[in-house]
Amino acid sequence: MPLSLIGLGTAVPQRRLSQRETLELAPQMRDASPRQQLLLERIYQRSGVAHRHCIPLPDATNPSTAERMRRYQPAALELALGASRLALEDAGIEPSAITHLITVSCTGFGAPGFDLALIASLPLAMDVARTHVGFMGCHGAFNGLRVARAFVEADPSACVLLCAVELCSLHLQEGWNPDHIVANSLFADGAGAVVAVGSAGGGDGSSSRKGLQLVSSASTVLPGSEELMGWVIGDHGFSMVLSPQVPSRIAANLIPWLECWLATQGLALPEVETWAIHPGGPRILRAVLKSAGLEPAQIDLSTEVLHQFGNMSSATILFILERLRATPGPGPCLALGFGPGLTVEAALLMRR
C-alpha cells in the first residue's frame, strides 16, 4: 500500500548565520595561525552552505555531553512543535486524529523524550502509539517513513505524524581532526514533520488531497564500508567519523544497486525524472550526479536546501520533499539518503 504524504512542515531556529559568521565562531579559529585560518576558510567556502540556523550554544568552552543534552530537550521540543503544527495545518488534520507518532533524532537523548512532550503540547491523544527512531544518522527519516508505511499497511485507517528534529550545532567539536572540521562546516539545526495516511485516507477519511506518495523503499549497506562513516558519543558531545573515501565508495557502488532495485519496481534509471538526494556535502552530491549521469538541474532541490540551511541530518530530506511537492513535474522521484554503515536508503515517490 502506498503511503500518502498529505501534510508537510519544517521549522528552524530563529538564529540565522552566514557561512562567514559560522567560520568566525568555529572553535578552531580561536588559536589558529594565519595559515590555518586560510585552510579553514577554504573548507567552509567549499561546503556548499551559504547560511544555516542554530540554537544558542553553551557559553562554556568545549562543554560536556551532559551540558549539551540539557540544551537539547527544550530546543528540540520547540522545533518539533513548530514543524508538526505546520504539517497538521497543511494536511487539514486535527491533532486528535493522529493514531501513531514517530519521532526521529540522532543528536540528543532523554527519557521521557520530546515525543512525550509533543503529545502533551499539540496535544495528541494520550493513547497515541509512539515510536522513536534514534541515532541512525542522516538517513533516519527514511527509516521513519518505512515504519509509517508499515503502520498504514497493518491498519488502513491509521493516521501517522512523523517528526525529525536535529540540533547538530550542539556537537561542534574542538581540535584539528579533519572529520570534525568538515562536520563543523556543514551541519545545522532544523526539524521536519509529515502527516501520512494510507490509501484508505486515515484521519478524517480524506484520501484525495494532492501530495506525494511513497510507493516503495529499499536499503543496502555498501560492502567494506563500516568504518567510513560513524557517529560516536564522547565526553564532549557526539563525534563524527567521515572518511574522504565516502563519495568515491558511493560512486562505485550506488548505481548497480539502484538499477537492480528499480527493475523490481518496473523502472529503468533514465525514467527517474527528479532526484531528492540528502546533501551530506557537495562531494556526495557530485558523486551521485556523475555516477548516475544526471544534469545539475535534476538535483537543484538538494543543492538549494544545502545552500540555504546546511546539512540538518535526518530532517534535511523533509525540507527537500516539501519543495519537491511544490515543484510541478512528471514521472517518478527517487529520494536517497546516506548514513553510518555506510548505509544507503532509497525511496520511490510519485506525485498525485
N, C-alpha and C positions, 0 to 999 in steps of 0.2 A: 504494500500500500504506500503510495507517495505521501510525504509529509508536506503539508501546505504551510508556508511561512506567511501568515496573514498580517503580522504586525512586526515592525522593526523600530528600535530606538537606540540611540547612542548618547553618551554623556562623557564629558571630560572635565577635569578641574578648571577653575577659573584662571589659575596662574598659567600664562602662555609665555614661553621663552623662545626667542630666536636661537638658531644654532650658535651664533656668536655669543649670546648670553649664556647658553649652556656650556660652551667651552670655557668661558671665564669662571664658571662655577665648578668646573671639573676638579676633583681632588688632586689630580696630577699637576695642575697648574700652580699649586701653592709654592712649590720649591723648584720648579722646572727651570733649567738653563735656557738661554735663548734658542739653542739648537733643539732642545726638547719641545719648547713651545711651538716651533715651526713644524715639528713632526706631528704634534697633536693637532695643530691647525689643519694640516693636510688630511689627516684621518677624518676629522669632523666635516671638512668640506666635501669629502668623497662619500659620505654616508648616505646621500640622497635625502637627508632630512633638512628641511628649512625651519620648521617650528615644531614645538611639542608642548604638551600640557603636563604639569606635575603638581603634586600636593606640596605644601610647605615641608621642608625636610628638617630632621632633628638638628638642633644647634650644635650638638657635640661633634667633635672630630671623630670619624670612624666609629659611630655608635654601635652598641651591642645589638645582637639579634633580638634580644628581649625588648629593647627600646624601639627598634624598627617595628616589631609586632604590635607594640602599644599604639603606634600611629596607624597601623593597618586597619584595624577593625572599624573605627568610626568613619574613616575616609572611604573605605570600601562600601560601607552601607550607604553613604551619601551618593556615591556614583551609581550604585546598583539601583537605588530608588529612582534616580533621575532617568536612567535608561529604561527601566521597567515601566514606569508610568507612561513614558512616550510610546513604548511598544504596545501597551494596553490601549492607549488612546487611538493609536494608529489602527489597531485591529477592531476597535469598537467593541471591546470585550470588558465587562465588569470584572474587577479582581476576584469577586466571589465565584466566578465561573471557572477559574483555574483549578484543575484537578491534580496537576503534577508540577512541581517546581524543581528545576535542575539548575544548580549553580556551578560555575567553573572558575577556578583560580589556581595559580601556581606561585603567587607572590606573598601569600600570607596564610597563617593558620590560627585557628581559635575554635574552641568548642564550649558553648554553642557558637556557631559561626554567623556570618552575615545573612545566611539563609533564614535562620530563625528570626532575626531582627527584621528581615524583609517581609516575612509573613505577618508580623505584628504591625508593621508600618504601612503596608499598601492599603488596607490589610487583605490578606488571603484567608481562606477558611482554615481553621486550626487543624482540620484533618487532611489538609493537602498532603499528598505524598511527595517527600523531598529526597533528592539525590544530589550528592556533591561529587563532581569530577575534579580531583585535586592533584596538583603537582605533575601535570602531564606536559606542561610547556606550551609552546606556541600553537600546537595543533589541538589543544584541549576543547575548543568549541566544536570541532569536528566530532569528537567523541561524544560531546553533549548532544549534538544533533542526532547521532546514531541512537543514543539512548531514547531521545524523544520519539524517534520513528518506531522504536520497539514498543514504546508505551501505547501509541495510537494503533499499532497493529494488534496489540493484545486487547485494547479497548477502543473501538472506533469512536466512542463518544468523548474520549479524553481531550482535554484542552491543556496544553503544556506552556509554561513560561520558562524560558531558558535565559539565564543572565550570567555573562562572563565579565569579571572585574579583575583588572591587573594594576598594581601600583609598583611598577618596575623601578621608579626613581628611589624607592626605599632601599634599593640594593646597589646603589652606586658604590664602587669599590676603589680603595686606595691602591697605591703601588703601580709598578710598571709591567705587570703581567699583560701581554698583548691581548689576550682574550677579554680581560676586564676593560681595557681601553676601548676596544671595538664595541663592547656591550654598552659602555657608558655613552658612546657617541650615537647609539641607535635607539635605545629603549625609552619608553614614555609611559604615561598613565592614561587609562580610559576604561570605559565599560560599554558593553553592547548587550541588547536584550532582544529576544524573539518570542512572539506568541505563535504557536504552531498547533495545527489540528490535522486530523486525517481526512480522508475523502468523505466521511460522514458529516463533517463540519465541526463537531465539537462545540463546546461553549453554548452559544445560542442557536446552534444548528445551521448557521450560515456557512456555506462552502463555495459561494460564488464570488468572493472578493478577489480582486486582482492581486497577484503576488508572485512568489516563487514556489516551485515545488521541488523538494528533494526526492529524486527518483531512485537513486542508488548511491551507495558509498563503498569504499574499499580502503584497505590499509596494508602496508608492507614495511618490513624492516630491511634496509639495504645491507647486503652481506658485508661482514667485516667492518662495520661502521660504529659499533657500540661505543667506542672511545672518542668519537669525533665531536659529539655534542652532548653536554650534560648540564645539570642544574643542581648544585651541591649546597647543602645547608652548612654554614660555618658559624664561628663565634661572632662574626661581624657581617651579618646578612647572608644572602644567598649568592653563590659564586657561579659564574657562567664558564663552561668549557665550550669553546667554539673554535674548532680547528680550521685553519685556512684551506684544508682539503675538502671541506663540506661542499662548496659549489662544484668542484670537479667530480666528486663522487655522485652528486645528484645528476650532473650532465651525462655521466657514463651509464647510469642505471635507470633513470626515470622513464624514458620514452619506451623501451622494450616492455616494461611492466605495464605502463599505461595502455599501450596498444593491445596487449593481451586482455586486460580488463575491459576496455571499451568494446572489444569484439564480443564479449559476453553480453553487452548491452545493445548489440546490433549497430554499433557505431565504428567508424574509422576516425583516426585522429584529425584529418582535414575537415571533418564535419563539425568539429567543435568551433563555434563561432566566437565565443567570448571566454576569456580566462580570468578567474579571480584567484590570484596567487598570493598567499601570505607573504608579505615583503620582509623576509628575515633580514634582508640587506640588499644593496644594489647588485652585489656579485651573485647572489642566489637568483634574483630576477633575471640577470643576464644569462645565467646558466640555463634556466628554463627557456628563455627566449631563443637562444641559439640552438639548443638541442631539439626543440620542438619545431624549429623553422618558422617562428612567428614573426609578425610585423610588430614594431613597438606599440602601435595603436591598440593592439589586442590586449595589452596589459596596462593600458592607461589608468584604469581604476586603481590597480595596485600601486603604481608609481605615484599617483596623486595622493593616496592615503599616507604612504610613507613620507612624502614631501610635506604634507600638512600636519601630520600627527606623530610621525615616528613609528617605531615598532611597539605596539601595545600588547605584545604577546597574544594570548588566546583571544582577546577582544577584537583584534585587528580585522579578522576576516568578516566580522559582523558589520564593521564600518564599510567594508568593500561591498558586501551583499546589499546594504542599504542603498548604496549608489548604483549598484547593478540593477536593482528593481526599478529605479527611476530612469534608466537608460534604455530607450527602445532598441530592439534588435531581434532578428530571427534566430532560430536554431538553439541548440543546447549550450549550456555554460559548464565549464569544468573548474571547480574550486580545488585548490591544492594547499596543503599545509605541511610544514616540516618541523620536527621536534626531536628531543632526545631519543636516541636509539641507534642510529639515525632512522627515524620513522617518517614515512610519507603517508599522509591521509588525503584521500580524494573524495570528492562529492560531485555527483552529476545532477545539475539543476535545470529546470525548464521554466520559462515564463508562462504564465497563464492569464 
